[in-house]
Amino acid sequence: MDATDAIITAVHLVVGFILVFYAGKAYKKTKYPPMLLLVAGFSVLILGETVIEDFFYFLNNNVIQEVIAESFEIVGFVILILAVKKS
């Protein structure tokens, strides 16, 4: 991973976790259960797109790495769909 990728990943994480922070704050304020699902969905999406994708870099197999990262993203989207459906 070069410096540009590291900077982009760091910015992605910061912006993503700001989103998660405000969603968590909204849940804490309203105690509305679908908001908790939004927090979980956004968290899984952000982890899948940044941390998990880079964490499995050592596998030296782009296909497995992509399958794992995309699986996290799919799960995150499913959780977000459930949150929207329940609201």
A tleap script that builds the chain and sets N, CA, C and O, in Angstrom:
source leaprc.protein.ff14SB
mol = sequence {
  NMET ASP ALA THR ASP ALA ILE ILE THR ALA
  VAL HIE LEU VAL VAL GLY PHE ILE LEU VAL
  PHE TYR ALA GLY LYS ALA TYR LYS LYS THR
  LYS TYR PRO PRO MET LEU LEU LEU VAL ALA
  GLY PHE SER VAL LEU ILE LEU GLY GLU THR
  VAL ILE GLU ASP PHE PHE TYR PHE LEU ASN
  ASN ASN VAL ILE GLN GLU VAL ILE ALA GLU
  SER PHE GLU ILE VAL GLY PHE VAL ILE LEU
  ILE LEU ALA VAL LYS LYS CSER
}
set mol.1.N position { 0.853 -1.168 0.000 }
set mol.1.CA position { 0.000 0.000 0.000 }
set mol.1.C position { 0.901 1.233 0.000 }
set mol.1.O position { 1.764 1.385 0.864 }
set mol.2.N position { 0.691 2.096 -0.966 }
set mol.2.CA position { 1.510 3.302 -1.011 }
set mol.2.C position { 0.864 4.426 -0.194 }
set mol.2.O position { -0.212 4.253 0.379 }
set mol.3.N position { 1.524 5.553 -0.153 }
set mol.3.CA position { 1.077 6.663 0.699 }
set mol.3.C position { -0.289 7.194 0.279 }
set mol.3.O position { -1.111 7.533 1.130 }
set mol.4.N position { -0.533 7.269 -1.016 }
set mol.4.CA position { -1.823 7.775 -1.495 }
set mol.4.C position { -2.963 6.880 -1.042 }
set mol.4.O position { -3.992 7.371 -0.579 }
set mol.5.N position { -2.789 5.569 -1.172 }
set mol.5.CA position { -3.824 4.634 -0.720 }
set mol.5.C position { -4.049 4.741 0.783 }
set mol.5.O position { -5.185 4.672 1.252 }
set mol.6.N position { -2.976 4.907 1.531 }
set mol.6.CA position { -3.094 5.027 2.985 }
set mol.6.C position { -3.862 6.287 3.371 }
set mol.6.O position { -4.686 6.257 4.285 }
set mol.7.N position { -3.598 7.381 2.686 }
set mol.7.CA position { -4.303 8.635 2.976 }
set mol.7.C position { -5.781 8.511 2.632 }
set mol.7.O position { -6.638 8.929 3.410 }
set mol.8.N position { -6.080 7.942 1.476 }
set mol.8.CA position { -7.475 7.766 1.067 }
set mol.8.C position { -8.204 6.851 2.041 }
set mol.8.O position { -9.345 7.127 2.410 }
set mol.9.N position { -7.565 5.773 2.459 }
set mol.9.CA position { -8.179 4.857 3.423 }
set mol.9.C position { -8.424 5.552 4.757 }
set mol.9.O position { -9.477 5.368 5.368 }
set mol.10.N position { -7.463 6.348 5.209 }
set mol.10.CA position { -7.623 7.064 6.477 }
set mol.10.C position { -8.776 8.060 6.407 }
set mol.10.O position { -9.576 8.146 7.338 }
set mol.11.N position { -8.866 8.808 5.316 }
set mol.11.CA position { -9.967 9.763 5.153 }
set mol.11.C position { -11.299 9.024 5.087 }
set mol.11.O position { -12.283 9.460 5.685 }
set mol.12.N position { -11.333 7.914 4.367 }
set mol.12.CA position { -12.544 7.093 4.268 }
set mol.12.C position { -12.983 6.619 5.651 }
set mol.12.O position { -14.166 6.683 5.985 }
set mol.13.N position { -12.047 6.149 6.442 }
set mol.13.CA position { -12.365 5.702 7.799 }
set mol.13.C position { -12.877 6.843 8.672 }
set mol.13.O position { -13.864 6.684 9.391 }
set mol.14.N position { -12.216 7.978 8.611 }
set mol.14.CA position { -12.624 9.113 9.444 }
set mol.14.C position { -14.030 9.572 9.080 }
set mol.14.O position { -14.876 9.738 9.959 }
set mol.15.N position { -14.284 9.778 7.796 }
set mol.15.CA position { -15.609 10.227 7.362 }
set mol.15.C position { -16.659 9.165 7.674 }
set mol.15.O position { -17.759 9.491 8.121 }
set mol.16.N position { -16.328 7.912 7.444 }
set mol.16.CA position { -17.268 6.831 7.729 }
set mol.16.C position { -17.610 6.729 9.196 }
set mol.16.O position { -18.775 6.555 9.552 }
set mol.17.N position { -16.612 6.833 10.049 }
set mol.17.CA position { -16.897 6.725 11.474 }
set mol.17.C position { -17.540 7.989 12.045 }
set mol.17.O position { -18.170 7.928 13.101 }
set mol.18.N position { -17.395 9.124 11.373 }
set mol.18.CA position { -18.188 10.299 11.752 }
set mol.18.C position { -19.663 10.008 11.492 }
set mol.18.O position { -20.522 10.341 12.308 }
set mol.19.N position { -19.949 9.385 10.352 }
set mol.19.CA position { -21.321 8.977 10.043 }
set mol.19.C position { -21.850 8.005 11.093 }
set mol.19.O position { -22.979 8.152 11.563 }
set mol.20.N position { -21.050 7.024 11.459 }
set mol.20.CA position { -21.455 6.051 12.482 }
set mol.20.C position { -21.654 6.750 13.830 }
set mol.20.O position { -22.594 6.430 14.558 }
set mol.21.N position { -20.791 7.685 14.162 }
set mol.21.CA position { -20.911 8.419 15.421 }
set mol.21.C position { -22.243 9.157 15.499 }
set mol.21.O position { -22.945 9.074 16.506 }
set mol.22.N position { -22.590 9.882 14.429 }
set mol.22.CA position { -23.844 10.635 14.453 }
set mol.22.C position { -25.063 9.721 14.421 }
set mol.22.O position { -26.087 10.045 15.021 }
set mol.23.N position { -24.971 8.597 13.739 }
set mol.23.CA position { -26.077 7.633 13.771 }
set mol.23.C position { -26.228 7.061 15.176 }
set mol.23.O position { -27.349 6.890 15.657 }
set mol.24.N position { -25.125 6.769 15.832 }
set mol.24.CA position { -25.175 6.280 17.211 }
set mol.24.C position { -25.722 7.324 18.165 }
set mol.24.O position { -26.480 7.005 19.081 }
set mol.25.N position { -25.340 8.562 17.950 }
set mol.25.CA position { -25.846 9.657 18.773 }
set mol.25.C position { -27.358 9.816 18.580 }
set mol.25.O position { -28.089 10.063 19.540 }
set mol.26.N position { -27.817 9.674 17.338 }
set mol.26.CA position { -29.256 9.768 17.063 }
set mol.26.C position { -30.004 8.625 17.734 }
set mol.26.O position { -31.098 8.823 18.264 }
set mol.27.N position { -29.416 7.422 17.714 }
set mol.27.CA position { -30.069 6.297 18.397 }
set mol.27.C position { -30.143 6.553 19.897 }
set mol.27.O position { -31.174 6.315 20.526 }
set mol.28.N position { -29.051 7.035 20.460 }
set mol.28.CA position { -29.016 7.286 21.902 }
set mol.28.C position { -30.061 8.327 22.305 }
set mol.28.O position { -30.652 8.247 23.382 }
set mol.29.N position { -30.276 9.299 21.428 }
set mol.29.CA position { -31.239 10.361 21.709 }
set mol.29.C position { -32.680 9.872 21.560 }
set mol.29.O position { -33.540 10.224 22.368 }
set mol.30.N position { -32.949 9.062 20.532 }
set mol.30.CA position { -34.331 8.665 20.226 }
set mol.30.C position { -34.701 7.287 20.743 }
set mol.30.O position { -35.882 6.998 20.937 }
set mol.31.N position { -33.706 6.427 20.970 }
set mol.31.CA position { -33.941 5.019 21.353 }
set mol.31.C position { -34.819 4.292 20.326 }
set mol.31.O position { -35.554 3.368 20.673 }
set mol.32.N position { -34.736 4.713 19.074 }
set mol.32.CA position { -35.512 4.121 17.985 }
set mol.32.C position { -34.716 2.946 17.419 }
set mol.32.O position { -33.654 3.159 16.833 }
set mol.33.N position { -35.204 1.700 17.578 }
set mol.33.CA position { -34.426 0.509 17.204 }
set mol.33.C position { -33.867 0.489 15.774 }
set mol.33.O position { -32.741 0.029 15.589 }
set mol.34.N position { -34.599 0.966 14.749 }
set mol.34.CA position { -33.985 0.969 13.412 }
set mol.34.C position { -32.722 1.829 13.317 }
set mol.34.O position { -31.870 1.585 12.462 }
set mol.35.N position { -32.597 2.819 14.178 }
set mol.35.CA position { -31.373 3.627 14.174 }
set mol.35.C position { -30.166 2.791 14.593 }
set mol.35.O position { -29.055 3.000 14.106 }
set mol.36.N position { -30.395 1.853 15.492 }
set mol.36.CA position { -29.316 0.961 15.903 }
set mol.36.C position { -28.890 0.066 14.737 }
set mol.36.O position { -27.708 -0.235 14.573 }
set mol.37.N position { -29.868 -0.353 13.931 }
set mol.37.CA position { -29.539 -1.127 12.730 }
set mol.37.C position { -28.746 -0.278 11.740 }
set mol.37.O position { -27.846 -0.787 11.072 }
set mol.38.N position { -29.072 1.003 11.641 }
set mol.38.CA position { -28.287 1.888 10.773 }
set mol.38.C position { -26.836 1.966 11.239 }
set mol.38.O position { -25.913 1.929 10.425 }
set mol.39.N position { -26.643 2.071 12.534 }
set mol.39.CA position { -25.280 2.107 13.087 }
set mol.39.C position { -24.533 0.831 12.712 }
set mol.39.O position { -23.390 0.884 12.260 }
set mol.40.N position { -25.183 -0.308 12.903 }
set mol.40.CA position { -24.543 -1.593 12.587 }
set mol.40.C position { -24.261 -1.712 11.094 }
set mol.40.O position { -23.178 -2.143 10.698 }
set mol.41.N position { -25.224 -1.333 10.268 }
set mol.41.CA position { -25.047 -1.428 8.817 }
set mol.41.C position { -23.922 -0.551 8.307 }
set mol.41.O position { -23.088 -0.996 7.519 }
set mol.42.N position { -23.899 0.703 8.760 }
set mol.42.CA position { -22.825 1.604 8.343 }
set mol.42.C position { -21.470 1.100 8.832 }
set mol.42.O position { -20.477 1.201 8.111 }
set mol.43.N position { -21.419 0.566 10.035 }
set mol.43.CA position { -20.157 0.049 10.577 }
set mol.43.C position { -19.625 -1.105 9.742 }
set mol.43.O position { -18.440 -1.144 9.411 }
set mol.44.N position { -20.502 -2.043 9.403 }
set mol.44.CA position { -20.075 -3.200 8.603 }
set mol.44.C position { -19.638 -2.745 7.217 }
set mol.44.O position { -18.648 -3.251 6.688 }
set mol.45.N position { -20.358 -1.800 6.620 }
set mol.45.CA position { -19.968 -1.283 5.306 }
set mol.45.C position { -18.588 -0.637 5.343 }
set mol.45.O position { -17.746 -0.907 4.487 }
set mol.46.N position { -18.367 0.202 6.319 }
set mol.46.CA position { -17.090 0.907 6.410 }
set mol.46.C position { -15.948 -0.071 6.665 }
set mol.46.O position { -14.882 0.035 6.059 }
set mol.47.N position { -16.177 -1.014 7.558 }
set mol.47.CA position { -15.137 -2.014 7.822 }
set mol.47.C position { -14.856 -2.853 6.583 }
set mol.47.O position { -13.701 -3.162 6.290 }
set mol.48.N position { -15.903 -3.221 5.856 }
set mol.48.CA position { -15.725 -4.029 4.651 }
set mol.48.C position { -14.972 -3.303 3.563 }
set mol.48.O position { -14.155 -3.897 2.860 }
set mol.49.N position { -15.247 -2.006 3.420 }
set mol.49.CA position { -14.619 -1.239 2.347 }
set mol.49.C position { -13.194 -0.810 2.662 }
set mol.49.O position { -12.425 -0.520 1.746 }
set mol.50.N position { -12.833 -0.763 3.916 }
set mol.50.CA position { -11.501 -0.252 4.261 }
set mol.50.C position { -10.662 -1.295 4.982 }
set mol.50.O position { -9.720 -1.841 4.408 }
set mol.51.N position { -10.991 -1.567 6.209 }
set mol.51.CA position { -10.144 -2.399 7.063 }
set mol.51.C position { -10.054 -3.828 6.544 }
set mol.51.O position { -8.953 -4.359 6.394 }
set mol.52.N position { -11.173 -4.450 6.270 }
set mol.52.CA position { -11.178 -5.853 5.849 }
set mol.52.C position { -10.470 -6.018 4.511 }
set mol.52.O position { -9.699 -6.958 4.319 }
set mol.53.N position { -10.736 -5.101 3.592 }
set mol.53.CA position { -10.109 -5.186 2.271 }
set mol.53.C position { -8.587 -5.133 2.374 }
set mol.53.O position { -7.891 -5.873 1.678 }
set mol.54.N position { -8.073 -4.270 3.229 }
set mol.54.CA position { -6.626 -4.152 3.394 }
set mol.54.C position { -6.057 -5.230 4.314 }
set mol.54.O position { -4.908 -5.641 4.152 }
set mol.55.N position { -6.856 -5.687 5.276 }
set mol.55.CA position { -6.392 -6.691 6.227 }
set mol.55.C position { -6.072 -8.011 5.538 }
set mol.55.O position { -5.102 -8.674 5.905 }
set mol.56.N position { -6.857 -8.403 4.557 }
set mol.56.CA position { -6.641 -9.670 3.879 }
set mol.56.C position { -5.713 -9.547 2.673 }
set mol.56.O position { -5.697 -10.423 1.809 }
set mol.57.N position { -4.945 -8.471 2.614 }
set mol.57.CA position { -3.981 -8.266 1.545 }
set mol.57.C position { -2.916 -9.359 1.543 }
set mol.57.O position { -2.373 -9.697 0.491 }
set mol.58.N position { -2.615 -9.913 2.721 }
set mol.58.CA position { -1.574 -10.929 2.855 }
set mol.58.C position { -1.932 -12.246 2.171 }
set mol.58.O position { -1.058 -13.090 1.972 }
set mol.59.N position { -3.194 -12.437 1.810 }
set mol.59.CA position { -3.609 -13.693 1.187 }
set mol.59.C position { -2.975 -13.912 -0.183 }
set mol.59.O position { -2.883 -15.044 -0.656 }
set mol.60.N position { -2.544 -12.834 -0.812 }
set mol.60.CA position { -1.957 -12.898 -2.151 }
set mol.60.C position { -2.889 -13.559 -3.152 }
set mol.60.O position { -2.440 -14.141 -4.140 }
set mol.61.N position { -4.175 -13.468 -2.895 }
set mol.61.CA position { -5.182 -14.008 -3.806 }
set mol.61.C position { -6.286 -12.963 -3.904 }
set mol.61.O position { -7.118 -12.830 -3.006 }
set mol.62.N position { -6.277 -12.227 -5.010 }
set mol.62.CA position { -7.228 -11.129 -5.161 }
set mol.62.C position { -8.673 -11.593 -5.149 }
set mol.62.O position { -9.552 -10.866 -4.687 }
set mol.63.N position { -8.931 -12.792 -5.648 }
set mol.63.CA position { -10.307 -13.286 -5.703 }
set mol.63.C position { -10.851 -13.502 -4.295 }
set mol.63.O position { -11.950 -13.044 -3.983 }
set mol.64.N position { -10.103 -14.188 -3.449 }
set mol.64.CA position { -10.556 -14.440 -2.072 }
set mol.64.C position { -10.675 -13.119 -1.313 }
set mol.64.O position { -11.632 -12.911 -0.568 }
set mol.65.N position { -9.717 -12.244 -1.501 }
set mol.65.CA position { -9.742 -10.936 -0.844 }
set mol.65.C position { -10.996 -10.161 -1.245 }
set mol.65.O position { -11.660 -9.579 -0.387 }
set mol.66.N position { -11.324 -10.147 -2.524 }
set mol.66.CA position { -12.517 -9.447 -3.003 }
set mol.66.C position { -13.794 -10.092 -2.490 }
set mol.66.O position { -14.741 -9.391 -2.133 }
set mol.67.N position { -13.834 -11.425 -2.448 }
set mol.67.CA position { -15.027 -12.123 -1.955 }
set mol.67.C position { -15.279 -11.771 -0.492 }
set mol.67.O position { -16.419 -11.518 -0.102 }
set mol.68.N position { -14.232 -11.753 0.310 }
set mol.68.CA position { -14.389 -11.427 1.733 }
set mol.68.C position { -14.850 -9.978 1.904 }
set mol.68.O position { -15.779 -9.709 2.666 }
set mol.69.N position { -14.211 -9.050 1.203 }
set mol.69.CA position { -14.578 -7.635 1.323 }
set mol.69.C position { -15.997 -7.390 0.820 }
set mol.69.O position { -16.768 -6.673 1.458 }
set mol.70.N position { -16.343 -7.981 -0.316 }
set mol.70.CA position { -17.689 -7.801 -0.869 }
set mol.70.C position { -18.740 -8.441 0.022 }
set mol.70.O position { -19.861 -7.938 0.109 }
set mol.71.N position { -18.403 -9.535 0.682 }
set mol.71.CA position { -19.352 -10.177 1.603 }
set mol.71.C position { -19.695 -9.240 2.755 }
set mol.71.O position { -20.856 -9.140 3.151 }
set mol.72.N position { -18.698 -8.560 3.287 }
set mol.72.CA position { -18.955 -7.587 4.352 }
set mol.72.C position { -19.862 -6.466 3.845 }
set mol.72.O position { -20.779 -6.038 4.546 }
set mol.73.N position { -19.604 -5.997 2.633 }
set mol.73.CA position { -20.418 -4.922 2.082 }
set mol.73.C position { -21.853 -5.377 1.852 }
set mol.73.O position { -22.788 -4.624 2.125 }
set mol.74.N position { -22.039 -6.585 1.359 }
set mol.74.CA position { -23.389 -7.112 1.143 }
set mol.74.C position { -24.132 -7.223 2.466 }
set mol.74.O position { -25.297 -6.837 2.558 }
set mol.75.N position { -23.469 -7.747 3.488 }
set mol.75.CA position { -24.098 -7.853 4.811 }
set mol.75.C position { -24.469 -6.459 5.328 }
set mol.75.O position { -25.545 -6.276 5.897 }
set mol.76.N position { -23.595 -5.491 5.136 }
set mol.76.CA position { -23.889 -4.121 5.556 }
set mol.76.C position { -25.110 -3.557 4.860 }
set mol.76.O position { -25.948 -2.910 5.488 }
set mol.77.N position { -25.214 -3.802 3.551 }
set mol.77.CA position { -26.380 -3.320 2.813 }
set mol.77.C position { -27.656 -4.027 3.255 }
set mol.77.O position { -28.713 -3.400 3.326 }
set mol.78.N position { -27.575 -5.312 3.552 }
set mol.78.CA position { -28.752 -6.046 4.038 }
set mol.78.C position { -29.222 -5.457 5.366 }
set mol.78.O position { -30.422 -5.286 5.582 }
set mol.79.N position { -28.280 -5.149 6.251 }
set mol.79.CA position { -28.644 -4.541 7.535 }
set mol.79.C position { -29.288 -3.169 7.312 }
set mol.79.O position { -30.262 -2.826 7.982 }
set mol.80.N position { -28.751 -2.388 6.375 }
set mol.80.CA position { -29.346 -1.085 6.076 }
set mol.80.C position { -30.753 -1.232 5.499 }
set mol.80.O position { -31.642 -0.445 5.825 }
set mol.81.N position { -30.957 -2.226 4.652 }
set mol.81.CA position { -32.296 -2.480 4.105 }
set mol.81.C position { -33.265 -2.815 5.229 }
set mol.81.O position { -34.392 -2.320 5.248 }
set mol.82.N position { -32.832 -3.654 6.167 }
set mol.82.CA position { -33.687 -3.985 7.315 }
set mol.82.C position { -34.019 -2.737 8.132 }
set mol.82.O position { -35.149 -2.579 8.593 }
set mol.83.N position { -33.044 -1.859 8.312 }
set mol.83.CA position { -33.280 -0.635 9.083 }
set mol.83.C position { -34.317 0.250 8.403 }
set mol.83.O position { -35.217 0.780 9.056 }
set mol.84.N position { -34.186 0.404 7.097 }
set mol.84.CA position { -35.133 1.244 6.361 }
set mol.84.C position { -36.519 0.606 6.352 }
set mol.84.O position { -37.531 1.293 6.489 }
set mol.85.N position { -36.552 -0.703 6.191 }
set mol.85.CA position { -37.835 -1.410 6.151 }
set mol.85.C position { -38.569 -1.312 7.493 }
set mol.85.O position { -39.796 -1.208 7.521 }
set mol.86.N position { -37.828 -1.345 8.597 }
set mol.86.CA position { -38.449 -1.302 9.924 }
set mol.86.C position { -38.832 0.110 10.351 }
set mol.86.O position { -39.575 0.280 11.317 }
set mol.87.N position { -38.339 1.115 9.651 }
set mol.87.CA position { -38.650 2.484 10.085 }
set mol.87.C position { -39.947 2.987 9.494 }
set mol.87.O position { -40.349 4.120 9.762 }
savepdb mol mol.pdb
quit
